[in-house]
Amino acid sequence: MDKYDVIKMIGEGAFGRAFLAKGKMDNQQCVIKEINLTKMPHREKEASKKEVILLAKMKHPNIVKFFTSLQEMNKLYIVMEYCDGGDLMKRISRQHGVLFDEDQILGWFVQISLGLKHIHDRKILHRDIKTQNIFLSNNEMVAKLGDFGIARVLNNTMELARTCVGTPYYLSPEICQNKPYNNKTDIWSLGCVLYELCTLRHPFEGTNLQQLVLKICQARFDPISPKFSSDLQTLVTQLFKIPPRNRPSINSILKKPFLEKLIAKYLSPAVIQELLHPLTNDEIEARRVLSDLWARAIQL
């Protein structure tokens, strides 16, 4: 850690802290997550190590960039990109009830979706998509998906995860009902983020957890403002379909004409070319094997 100068603490959780820092060599600002492994239960410890592995694999303009990681004196340090615009939750709160323009909403939504596509194409579920885990930079023009602490790699696209995780407001009906789930649970959470961008509030709220879960399982939400286009209104409805199979995949979302035309605005031609030619199953499997080997190496 002697390669960095800590500027200030910017966050604190049960097992760690986050600091704004800058490199002594390049003067580049970054965020350092300090995770105390001493009192951390085994499951959380493994999740932290998994985050390091996943972050190192995620190279995309709409995913928070990973720089390096190191372990010192029972503490794990993850060094990552600093997004100077803060998180989307704080940005929404600054609107004070004034709705965003549709162009702004769609610009952020397409970028978040492109980051999620990068994850899903690699058979990874994020499992904690929320406005607090989406970060803004470049004068709020760029949106990036972050915090992979509870992400899960699937052995194949049809495998269903069974662990109940996530943030209550963003949980899908299948997780609330303790059913197996797949990448469509991320699509539901993405719908919650889109709804927040349109209304500045959560789609499902309750005075207690039981009431909240009931509303989620029945998909009871107020429609977004009629000032928004019919395309956007329809998309919100599609993302909140109760049966997961009825929700669109991230690829079909991005192929919708009113969103597809925005992709070139946010991605370079090289990245768009990669989108048109995604990884083959063999390439994905090779990367998974390498990440497993890396995980074992970290544990040694």
Number of C-alpha atoms within 10 A of each C-alpha: 13 7 10 19 16 17 13 11 14 13 11 13 8 9 16 16 16 19 20 21 21 19 15 12 8 9 11 12 20 24 24 27 22 19 22 19 19 11 10 15 10 10 8 14 19 16 16 20 17 22 19 22 19 20 22 16 16 17 15 16 18 26 24 25 22 22 14 13 18 12 15 9 8 11 16 21 23 22 24 21 17 22 22 14 17 16 22 23 19 13 18 20 12 11 11 9 11 11 15 14 12 14 10 13 17 18 18 23 20 20 25 24 22 27 23 26 19 19 23 21 18 25 23 22 23 23 25 24 29 25 22 17 17 23 27 22 15 10 9 17 13 18 29 25 28 25 18 23 20 18 20 19 19 18 14 13 14 11 14 14 16 13 13 16 13 19 13 16 18 24 26 31 24 20 20 17 12 12 13 14 20 21 25 22 25 26 26 25 25 25 26 26 27 25 27 21 25 25 19 21 16 16 23 22 18 13 7 8 12 11 12 18 22 17 17 25 17 12 17 14 15 10 13 16 11 9 9 12 10 10 12 20 17 10 17 21 16 17 25 27 19 17 11 20 10 12 21 18 18 21 15 10 21 21 13 12 10 12 17 14 11 16 16 11 10 19 17 11 10 9 14 13 11 10 16 9 9 13 13 11 13 9 12 17 16 12 14 18 12 11 17 14 11 12 16 9 9 13 8 5
